[in-house]
Amino acid sequence: MSRIRTPLSEELGLEVPLFAFSKAPAVVAAVSRAGGMGVLGAVAYTVDQLREALDFIDAHVDGKPYGVDVVMPAKYVDGGAGHDAPLDPDKLEAMISPRHRAFIDELLARHEVPPLPPGADAWHNLLAWTEQTTRPQVDLALSRPIKLLANALGPPPRDIVDRAHAKGIKVAALTGAAAHARKHIENGVDIIVAQGTEAGGHCGEISTMVLVPEIVDAVGDVPVLAAGGIGCGRQVAAALALGAQGAWTGSIWLTAAESDVEPLLKQKLLRASSRDTVRSRALTGKPARQLKTGWSEAWDDPAGPGALPMPLQFMLTADATTRIHRFAGQPGTRAHELLTSPVGQIVGRMNHERPVAEIMSELVRELEDSIRRMTAAL
Ligand SMILES: Cc1cc2nc3c(=O)[nH]c(=O)nc-3n(C[C@H](O)[C@H](O)[C@H](O)COP(=O)(O)O)c2cc1C
């Protein structure tokens, strides 16, 4: 594979300025092997599961650079404990209203979603999406040969940035606004991921086309990666044209052959068009782009109780989410109608399940063609 260089990709030792967020270790390793940088999303993992995932990547990445992404939101409900104090799950549970609990029971009953069998585990981590849960993940990640630590939903705490730097690890932070980007930089962040509203997962309201040059112009020499709506080589070329030093992608890897997305959900994603997503608080309590389903429609319905703030929405829905994923596709339930995932508008181009190496080589070919075409126009 040929090299397409930007100062940042050179510094990180990449052959292609392409970053791939995925929670599947096999995707992360395959992207890095193909010359990009795979970044493992750690939020869904316990520390033990994360260790196993990192072991897998280390064994399959052929020594190529990879990264880890964690979620430490700057703002969440802490039940009065303060972000530095241990969160009290009972206090947080008490903040969830009976109306919300009844609403979710009724929604699941209407879709004939059975309860979990006795002894089955609901989602392991009721306090995911808080600094308290994430710090042990960061401690583990920093002990591994990673080249990049990324954080979503706010600037990572200064002590974590300093520890990463002491090990030669670059720190990236996602943002949807120029003002937030400047705050990240004050906190020592090295790379800004400017994420437009097209993106899967948490996002703001401004499109990638508008946001990226705005942030590039606001942050001086700090490298910016463009995120949101990037799935092919022409779009990576557009990101470079907007002043970014690379592209940060997420959605396109959900339907890769190596992705761990369950088959039924993968089929839903493969069939969806670019109009089939919605920016909704239904998943986590903060606005996140996701596949539009009965789940988002119920939480966005003005007649319903509405989603709770982070992390309460996640705590409220953990059991339901586990049940929906467990029973979707089984006879006698309509759980599949509620089955959803964060995904961006690029879902409309995700129409075939393909191995990562094939996605990468086509993307690079198209990126090179685009650069040649633009150069020829001079
Ligand atoms: C299924 C899914 C889960 C995501 N979870 C996270 C996350 O935990 N942390 C994070 O920094 N970004 C997360 N994102 C956002 C991605 O890192 C990336 O910024 C986004 O997918 C880019 O836009 P795209 O989906 O149009 O490629 C997620 C995206 C998707 C699709």
Ligand as a Chemical Component Dictionary entry (heavy atoms), coordinates in Angstrom:
data_LIG
# 
_chem_comp.id                   LIG 
_chem_comp.type                 NON-POLYMER 
_chem_comp.pdbx_formal_charge   0 
_chem_comp.three_letter_code    LIG 
# 
loop_
_chem_comp_atom.comp_id 
_chem_comp_atom.atom_id 
_chem_comp_atom.alt_atom_id 
_chem_comp_atom.type_symbol 
_chem_comp_atom.charge 
_chem_comp_atom.model_Cartn_x 
_chem_comp_atom.model_Cartn_y 
_chem_comp_atom.model_Cartn_z 
_chem_comp_atom.pdbx_ordinal 
LIG C1  C1  C 0 -21.332 2.273 17.469 1  
LIG C2  C2  C 0 -20.574 3.516 17.803 2  
LIG C3  C3  C 0 -20.100 3.695 19.090 3  
LIG C4  C4  C 0 -19.355 4.824 19.408 4  
LIG N1  N1  N 0 -18.861 4.938 20.671 5  
LIG C5  C5  C 0 -17.938 5.896 20.909 6  
LIG C6  C6  C 0 -17.210 5.892 22.132 7  
LIG O1  O1  O 0 -17.429 5.052 23.008 8  
LIG N2  N2  N 0 -16.247 6.827 22.288 9  
LIG C7  C7  C 0 -15.961 7.761 21.302 10 
LIG O2  O2  O 0 -15.036 8.554 21.482 11 
LIG N3  N3  N 0 -16.658 7.792 20.162 12 
LIG C8  C8  C 0 -17.611 6.868 19.936 13 
LIG N4  N4  N 0 -18.269 6.864 18.734 14 
LIG C9  C9  C 0 -17.970 7.920 17.741 15 
LIG C10 C10 C 0 -16.758 7.519 16.878 16 
LIG O3  O3  O 0 -15.574 7.580 17.637 17 
LIG C11 C11 C 0 -16.589 8.438 15.697 18 
LIG O4  O4  O 0 -16.280 9.715 16.160 19 
LIG C12 C12 C 0 -17.801 8.533 14.785 20 
LIG O5  O5  O 0 -18.310 7.263 14.521 21 
LIG C13 C13 C 0 -17.389 9.232 13.487 22 
LIG O6  O6  O 0 -18.474 9.430 12.626 23 
LIG P1  P1  P 0 -18.992 8.292 11.595 24 
LIG O7  O7  O 0 -19.834 7.398 12.431 25 
LIG O8  O8  O 0 -19.784 9.087 10.604 26 
LIG O9  O9  O 0 -17.790 7.633 11.027 27 
LIG C14 C14 C 0 -19.076 5.794 18.418 28 
LIG C15 C15 C 0 -19.578 5.621 17.125 29 
LIG C16 C16 C 0 -20.329 4.511 16.806 30 
LIG C17 C17 C 0 -20.841 4.359 15.393 31 
# 
loop_
_chem_comp_bond.comp_id 
_chem_comp_bond.atom_id_1 
_chem_comp_bond.atom_id_2 
_chem_comp_bond.value_order 
_chem_comp_bond.pdbx_ordinal 
LIG C1  C2  SING 1  
LIG C2  C3  SING 2  
LIG C2  C16 DOUB 3  
LIG C3  C4  DOUB 4  
LIG C4  N1  SING 5  
LIG C4  C14 SING 6  
LIG N1  C5  DOUB 7  
LIG C5  C6  SING 8  
LIG C5  C8  SING 9  
LIG C6  O1  DOUB 10 
LIG C6  N2  SING 11 
LIG N2  C7  SING 12 
LIG C7  O2  DOUB 13 
LIG C7  N3  SING 14 
LIG N3  C8  DOUB 15 
LIG C8  N4  SING 16 
LIG N4  C9  SING 17 
LIG N4  C14 SING 18 
LIG C9  C10 SING 19 
LIG C10 O3  SING 20 
LIG C10 C11 SING 21 
LIG C11 O4  SING 22 
LIG C11 C12 SING 23 
LIG C12 O5  SING 24 
LIG C12 C13 SING 25 
LIG C13 O6  SING 26 
LIG O6  P1  SING 27 
LIG P1  O7  DOUB 28 
LIG P1  O8  SING 29 
LIG P1  O9  SING 30 
LIG C14 C15 DOUB 31 
LIG C15 C16 SING 32 
LIG C16 C17 SING 33 
# 
